[in-house]
Amino acid sequence: MLRCEVTYAGTTHVIQATPTTDPYAVEPVDIAERFLFKVVLSTTGKQLDHALIYVYLQQTPRPVLLQQAKYFGPFKSSKQAYLLTGEQHVYGGPIERELIYQCWLSGIKP
């Protein structure tokens, strides 16, 4: 499981992602009608292959991709969650709105 804390305008959202075999079915999470945050954990069998994180700026006529982060396995096994992303700062829009996030990975077995 990947647990992300996403902060925008002083409000923090906790987003949890679980592994999927169908990455296109994963819906992004709306962050204050300014950003979309999407996390995809792709698996093959019981093995986590990779984690993908997408940040979009919501605007008309369609959202604009600001950041795509890719983390590929093998991932270290750990009984405790560990920080996967570090603290990320993403800026978008004409006045450079700031979204901050960090994600922890857990549940990886040897």
N, C-alpha and C positions, 0 to 999 in steps of 0.2 A: 504494500500500500504506500502511496505517496501522499503526504499531508503538507499542504501549502498554506502559508499565511500571506494573504494579499491585502495590502494597505493602500487606500486612496482617500484623500481628503480627511484624514484622521480616523477613518473607520477601517477596521481589520475584519476581513472575511476569512474563515477557515474552510478550505476546499480539500476534500479527500477523494483520491482517485484509486480505483482498484483495477487490476489487470483485465484486459479485454482481448478477444481475438478479432474484433471488428472495430478498428479505430475510427471508421467513418460514422459510426453510430454515436460516438461521444459528442455530447452537446457542450458548447462553451457556457461559462457562467457570466452573467451580466454583473458588472461592477459599476454601480451608480450611473448607469446609462451613459457612461463615458468609454469604458473599456470592456472587452470580452477576454476571458481567461480560460484557456482550454488545456487540459492535461490528458495525455494518452499514454497508458502503460501497455505495451504490446507483448504478448506472450506466445510461446510455442510450447504446447503441452503445459508443464508446470514451471518452465524456465522463463524468467523475465528477460526479454531480448533488448528492449530499449524503452526509455522514457522520453516523451516529446512534450514540450511546453510551448504554447502559442499565446502571444499577447496581441490583441487587435485594438485599434482605435475605432470607436463607433462613429461613423459619419455617413452622410448621404452621398451617393446612392447605395454604397456598400461599405462594410468594414475594411480597414486597411491594416495589413499585417505589419506590426512594429518589431516583433522579435519572435524568432523560432529558435529554441534551444534543444539540442539533441544530446542525450546521454546514453551511451551504448554499454551493454554488459561485456564481460561478466561483472556483476556487482558483488561487492564484498558481503559475506554473510555476517549477520550481527543480531544479537538478541535485542539490542536497543536501537531505536531510530537514530539515523545519522544524517547530518546536513549534506544534501546532494548538490544544491545549486549555489550556495553562498547567498549573500544578499544582493539581489538584482534591482537596479533602478532603470525604469523604462519611461521615456518621455514622448509625448505626442500631442498633436494639435497645434493650432496657431499660437497658443500661449504656453506651449510645452508643459502640459499637465503631467504630473509625476505619479507613477504606479510603482510600488515597492513590493517585492515578494521574496520569499525564501521557502524551500521545500525540503522535507525530511523523508528519507526512504526507510521503510521497516518491513519486517516479515520475509527477509531473504534468507533462505535456508541453504546450507552447503550441498 
